[in-house]
């Protein structure tokens, strides 16, 4: 008879201070110390020892090399009416010991948070319009990411971006 090996439970002294409705999905020790810091994936986000919790919608990119988990958080550059302008925060990499399901959970949850995405050329660059699901909140969070070199604050760029976000909201709205 074969038995499934269950991953050991997250030690209580490594458990982050989670919300009451938050539950652990996967975790892994960071670095070579088996009693050291941990990365914890929950239904609400990814807990990292030096950053606290990043909501799934706050992670722009996540990559797994086979030994290191590289996270690129999104950072708000500007708030505009109905959406935010995001840029990449500095990427951070964590060497994971016995990663288990953590890399898969991160990939799945970040991908699942994206409800809508489309890229549009602009006269001097381009912009990606994105709507993401935020755990525990109704509706979508709208943002844009400009291609490198795009003049993000010109009146023309802002006006075109406003129109693109408005059109995307209509396209992504549930049928009534």
N, C-alpha and C positions, 0 to 999 in steps of 0.2 A: 504494500500500500504506500502511495507517495503522499507526502505532506507538503503543503505550501509553506515556504519559509516566510515568516512575517518579519518585517523590519522592526527592530526594537523601538519601543515608545520613546518619544522625545523626553529626555530627563527634565524633571520639574524645574531644576535650577537653570535650565537653558531656555525655558519657555518664555517668549516675549509677553508683555502685558497686552493681551488681545482684547478686542471688544467681546461682549457677552455672546454675540451671534457668530463669532469667528471660530473656525475649526482648522486644525492642522491637517494638511494634505500630504506633505512630504517635508523632509529635512535632511541636512547633511552637515557634518563637521567641516569647518574651513581650516585648511592648513594640515600640518602633520600631527598636531596635538589632539589625541582622541577625547580630551576633556576640555578642549578650547571652544572658541566661538562657533556658532552655528548659523546657517542660512535656513530659514523656515518659510515654506510656501503655505499660505492659508487660502481660504475661499475669498479673502479680501485683498490679498497682495503678498508681496515678498518682503519678509523681515530680514534685514541685513544688520550685522552688529554695529557698523559705523554710520548707518543712515536711518535706522528705524524701519518703519513699513513704507514701501513704495506700493501704491495701488497699482493694479494691473494696467490701468489706463495711463499711468505715469511712466511706464517703461516703453521707450521708443524701440529699442532693439535688445534682443537677448540672443546670445550665441553660445553653444556648447562645443568645446574643442575635444572632448573626451576626458579631460582632466580639469579644465578651468571653465567656469561660468562667467561670461563677460556681459555686463549689463550697461546699457546706455540709457540713463533716465532722460525724460523730456523736461525741459525747463521753460517756464512762461517768460517770454520776452516782452509781449504786449498784450493788454486786454482790449478787445474791441467789442462793439455792440453785438452780442450773440455768439461770440467765439473768441478763442485765444490764439495768439501767434506763438508757436513753440520752436525752440531750438534744442540741439543736443547739449545736455550737460556732459561733463567729462565722464568717459566710460571708466568702469571699475571692473576688475577681474578678481575672481575668488577661486583658488585651488580647492577643489572639493575632495574630501576623503570619503570613499564609499557613497557616491552620490545617489544611489538608488533611483527613485522616481523623481527627484527634484528637477533635473533638467527638462524632463518631459512635461512635468506640471507647469513649469515656467513657460515653456514654449506654447503649450495648449492654452493656458490662461491669458497670456498676452495676445495670442492670435484671436481667441474667442472674444476679447474685449473690443475688437474692431468690428463695428457694425456697417461702416460705409467708408470707402476710400476711392478717390479719383485724382488723377494728376492732370493739370491743365498747363499748356504753354502760355507764357505771357510775353509781351513784346521784348522784354530784357531778361528773360529767365523762365521760371515756372513755379507752380505752387501745387501742393498736394492738400486736398481738402479731406479731413478725416472726422468721422463721428465714432465715439467710443462709448461703450457701456461702462458705467461706474457702479460697482457692486454696492447695493444698499440704497441706490438712488434711481428714481423713475426718470425715464427719458434718456437722451443722449447728450454727451459732452462734445461740442464741436470745436475743432481747432484747424489751423493751417500750418504747414511747414513749407517755407520757401526754399527753392533750389539755391545753392551757393551762388553768390554774385547778384541775385535778384534785388533790385532797389525796393526794399519793403515798405518804405514810408512815403513814397511819392503819392500824390493825390490820385493819379491814374491807377497805380497798383492797388491802393486801398479800395478805390471804387470798383474795380474789376473783381477783386477778392470778395468784397461784400456781395456782389451779384452772384458769384460762383457759390458762395456759402448758402445764400438764399435759395438758389436753384437746387442745390444738393439737399437741403432740408425738405423741399417739396418732393424730390425724387425718393427720399428715404422715408417719407411719412407713410404710416400704415394706411391702407385703403379704408375709406369710410362708407 
